[in-house]
Amino acid sequence: MVKNKKAEKKCKYIFVTGGVLSGVGKGITAASIGAILKAKGYKVSIQKCDPYLNVDAGLLNPVEHGECFVTHDGKETDLDLGHYERFLDFETNKYSSVLSGALYRELIEKERNGGFHGKTVQMIPHFTDLVQEKIAMAGQSSDIHIVEIGGTVGDYEGLSFIEAIRLFANHVGRENCLYVHVVYVPWINTSKELKTKPAQNALKDLRGFGIIPDVVVCRTEKPAPRSMCEKIAGFSGIPSEAVLNLPDIDSVYDVPFNVLKSGVLEILNKFVGDDTEPDMSRWQEFSRLRGKQWAKTVKVGLVAKYVGNEDAYICVTEALKAAAAWNKVNLEIEWINAEEATDKDFAAVDGLVVPGGFGARGAEGKIRAATYALEHDKPYLGLCLGMQMACVAAARRGGIKAANSEEFGAGEENNVIYIMEGQKGKEETGGTMRLGDCAAKLAKGSRTAKVYGVEKVMERHRHRYEVNQKFLPEIEKGGLVVSGTSPDGELVEFVEAPGARFFVATQAHPELKSRPLNVHPLFLEFVKSLK
Ligand code: GLN
């Protein structure tokens, strides 16, 4: 049973499922619906349920799964939550990502501790109840809570999630639930026609699980004729006005406009019982700025290990793109392979970003990038590992010739970056890092404090190693000063190069808090310094 009575009464729920194929923009559709409802004035939250057996995303390979996103309360999740935060300009939390692995673990631990009092523990009702509890918890302080179910309906591993969202309507009332099914309608080039059969079958599958959707979103490559939607409606017993077309579009940030054009607003209005227009003016402004060809182009070198894999650094690239739009410049991202990077690569760009990362591969290239930036006054933004490598670069310049990170084998003489006490020996396991929001106080009068405009900040973290303050004299001699620390002064949170055009690096991941309509000041200022 759903335990959270308060959530049951207050909140309305939108469930987004997929059919035919995964990877056709279900998450962006869900987030766009959220953005529209937010623009109507509602408090909207959003959650993703994924049927993976992983407990969290902390150990997933970024090449395969893209960047690991960290919530403010320290949960390591997949990059969908980043999209959600960017579209809704809100903070997801540890309930926003639900993986089967974590649910199984919770159930099995409860069973081992005698929590089921000798009863048989089963997928239904125990697993499905737990899914519903997580949904109720994630939506408890919202007007509208959106739940995206990963994969496609009918996937063996996802069945219990579909059953859980069906059951959910029994507890909160069908009128408080809106089921949106996103299907793909392929264009067959040889016969020059759109094929609706897979979509029809996908709807049949969903019906077979007891869910008749309120909205069917048909994703197509090109805008489709209305007759396609009518055909799908006719074959599936769904009113024709509830079957909508969403063709591909260049930028994900234009999807909310596409969703609005599709006719979804009327359905949403009916669902929430109010027909006010959403205020999309900020989105429109952002779209206008993004679509423009500006006189000035800035080239940013992203010194990275997974070169060209935008998903592995998606928060960083999205933050840069938005910062460029609001700064009214065109942006070119030059991917610089950290393993081969030379001064020539650094000289060819206007500024350097060194993002986060793990492991020694490419570390020397990142240290060279920071050294180059210090020596040539090249704007530099260091993010987590990017700050650690900047400190190593400065310490080497300051006389510790073999300075390095303990992560890459540096001993006591040279470990400018060292392991946090309490984390020793756990390097290979999941969930042992400093994760989520941590406060920092910024040095009065520093560039960092000026950029933020305040002296106390809260940023998200995901790291094990930290600056060894024993080496601060050498780091300073090499050109960097500490511009922010943890409130107790124990941990270095920010460094900067005094007098530089822009050289700020942080132990945190500010990219996780940057939103297209609310760009993080470090990114805004970094791009501004390139103009
Ligand atoms: N590998 C470094 C650490 O664990 C940096 C981590 C990161 O960049 N996210 O401290």
Boltz pocket constraint, residues with backbone or C-beta under 6 A from the ligand:
constraints:
  - pocket:
      binder: B
      contacts: [[A, 355], [A, 356], [A, 357], [A, 358], [A, 359], [A, 383], [A, 384], [A, 385], [A, 386], [A, 388], [A, 407], [A, 462], [A, 463], [A, 464], [A, 465], [A, 466]]
      max_distance: 6.0
